[in-house]
C-alpha cells in the first residue's frame, strides 16, 4: 500500500509539457510546463474567467437582447407605463367608491364624511367603500331581475314619473365639453369662463361644501325625491352645509381647482336614488 501511495504522489508531482509546434518548420510556438495540479488549477481559473467574460457580455452589452425572453428597453418602458396607468385607474375607482359611500350616507340621513380628511387617509375607507359599492350593485341587479320576472315588462314601461316631469335650472351658462356616458363618464363637463356664476338646479339643502384635493371646491345639494346634484372644480363656494337654496340661486363661482382638471369648467353630476343620470335630458343650456 505504501508503494502505491508513493507512486500516486510521484505521478501527481511529475511534470508535463503541453506544446504547440508548427507542422512544417517544427518550430515550438508555445509550451506549457507543469504538474497535474498546476494544469488542473490553470484550467479551472481559465474556465472561471471565460464564464465571467460571457456573463459580462450578456449583462452589459446589447448581446443580451438576442436571449429569448429577456425584456428589451422598450418592453420595460411599456411595463412601467402600464403600471402607472393601472395605478391611476385604481385611484380613479377609489375616488368614485368614496363619493358613492358619501352619497349613501347622505341618502340614509347620516352626516356626510369629511372628504378632504379621507383623501389624506385612503386606507381608512377604501375597503369599506369598495364593499358597499359591490353590495349596492348586487342589490340593483337583483331588483331588476325580480321586476322583469314578476311582471314580464320591459324597463321602458316602468318609467319613473318623477323624472319624467323633472325640469332643471341650468347650473351655468357654458358649452358641454364632455358628454354623459353611463359606463365611463357618468356626469357632464361644462366649459365656462373662470368665475362664472354657478347656480342650484333645484330647490334643496346644501349637504356638503368644502375642499377636495382631486376636485377642488365641491358642493353637494340634496333635493326632493332622493335627487342630489354635485358641483366640482369651483373657484369659490357661496354657500355652506345646511344652507337652504332655491332653483337658480348662485351657490358657487366656477374655476379650475383640484388635481383632476385641465382648464376652467364645471364638473356637474346628477344622482337619483343612488344612481347617476344624464342631466342634459332635463335641462336646456
HELIX and SHEET records of a PDB file:
HELIX    1   1 UNK A    2  UNK A   13  1                                  12    
HELIX    2   2 UNK A   36  UNK A   60  1                                  25    
HELIX    3   3 UNK A   62  UNK A   66  5                                   5    
HELIX    4   4 UNK A   73  UNK A  107  1                                  35    
HELIX    5   5 UNK A  115  UNK A  120  1                                   6    
HELIX    6   6 UNK A  122  UNK A  124  5                                   3    
HELIX    7   7 UNK A  126  UNK A  151  1                                  26    
HELIX    8   8 UNK A  155  UNK A  158  5                                   4    
HELIX    9   9 UNK A  161  UNK A  164  1                                   4    
HELIX   10  10 UNK A  279  UNK A  282  5                                   4    
SHEET    1   A 2 UNK A  15  UNK A  21  0                                        
SHEET    2   A 2 UNK A  28  UNK A  35 -1                                        
SHEET    1   B 7 UNK A 175  UNK A 178  0                                        
SHEET    2   B 7 UNK A 188  UNK A 191 -1                                        
SHEET    3   B 7 UNK A 265  UNK A 272 -1                                        
SHEET    4   B 7 UNK A 227  UNK A 237 -1                                        
SHEET    5   B 7 UNK A 216  UNK A 223 -1                                        
SHEET    6   B 7 UNK A 204  UNK A 212 -1                                        
SHEET    7   B 7 UNK A 244  UNK A 245 -1                                        
SHEET    1   C 4 UNK A 175  UNK A 178  0                                        
SHEET    2   C 4 UNK A 188  UNK A 191 -1                                        
SHEET    3   C 4 UNK A 265  UNK A 272 -1                                        
SHEET    4   C 4 UNK A 275  UNK A 276 -1                                        
SHEET    1   D 6 UNK A 175  UNK A 178  0                                        
SHEET    2   D 6 UNK A 188  UNK A 191 -1                                        
SHEET    3   D 6 UNK A 265  UNK A 272 -1                                        
SHEET    4   D 6 UNK A 227  UNK A 237 -1                                        
SHEET    5   D 6 UNK A 250  UNK A 254 -1                                        
SHEET    6   D 6 UNK A 197  UNK A 199 -1                                        
END                                                                             
